[in-house]
């Protein structure tokens, strides 16, 4: 590719055939109607309750923030599987500063702790050319071992121990303040108990109306200020990466760093900036865990959320909006495990079965459109693949429908496994339409011939 063509490629990457906002809204509306239908049919009111929505949002935010860190890094061409280790560094530094100087100090130090991990990853991969996977694994191991050592050294002695610290946990951290919209979602203001209009509608369990009320109440009741910051990072990241010269330079490094270099882009500098920002977002995810999700640092607190964030980023096709949708999906399935139990997951069996029938119809229609145009072996294989996908979707839908009709609930063991199962299924189904940055994971050396 010529140097003058790299900017056009970066701007056009992923743009062809993408759905627009009206299409997304139409799909979301259809999914909500379908979810309301299965809720009413199965009597699983927790499927769209405000408590489930609130829990899903709280569980999705750390996944989203970690995935956002991975997005920034990989858009610059650096694979970052060290998100988990950077999150762990963020939990420890956030708790260490939080119990001493308050939760917002914990947020700042959590970001700095994750950014330090990002800096180490950048030094290893960008400066010394270490394999990105090897460096990421090393960051994960280092983050886990270092925080365990520091927890025993600092939290298990002196004032920290007197305040409730120990070898595997920190003293409690004051939580960040939450917001509740009065009148719509209840709450108290100066002793006055506000009405709860959305809660009243939700308790009637009406078709669609109560579902919309439950979702809105879950989004407007007891929301942490840090959650609001995380939501605002979706449009902010999009604007920076896709609407500014700085973002264009970062993405050009992930598509063709040598062409970007020939246009005057300082590739090393852009990669360093992106990977350090990536670590900062991962550290913010860790700080969220110790200031919102739980009021202290605990060993093993991240629970693999860095890896799930990486999966959400891939599901979202390396874009902030898709990443947010994937994070909400994983957070929602996790909330089903926490709140809904077997009854809610049982209702989702019918929901997924209907979706698979729709997928089978779409695959069949796609094969029908491609068939008259087939002229090569590759085209014939694509048609056969579409038909095979339609058949497999119908078989899976039939199995789920039989399971739904033959049972009243889902065993607890499967409920707890649901988030991990969804992660595997989503990646398997979405992998065919993904486009990663062209130079993602490739070693770059300034002035070196390709």
Secondary structure, DSSP 8 states (H G I E B T S, - for coil): --HHHHHHHHHHTTTTT---HHHHHHHHHHHHHHHHHHHHHHT-GGGS-HHHHHHHHHHHHHHHHHHHHHHHHHHTT----THHHHHHHHHHHHHHHHHHH-HHHHHHHHHHHHHHHHHHHHIIIIIS---HHHHHHHHHHHHHHHHHHHIIIIITSHHHHHTT-BTTB--------EE--TBTS--EETTEE--BHHHHHHHTT-TTHHHHHHHHHHHHSSEEHHHHHHHHHHHHHHHHHHHSHHHHHHHHHHHHHHHHHHTT--HHHHHHHHHHHHHHHHHHHHHHIIIIISSS-BTTTTTTHHHHHHHHHHHTTT-HHHHHHHHHHHHHHHHIIIIIHHHHHHHHHHHHHHHHHHHHHHHHHHHHHHHTT--SHHHHHHHHHHHHHHHHHHHHHHHHHHHHHH-SS--HHHHHHHHHHHHHHHHHHHGGG----TTTT----TT---
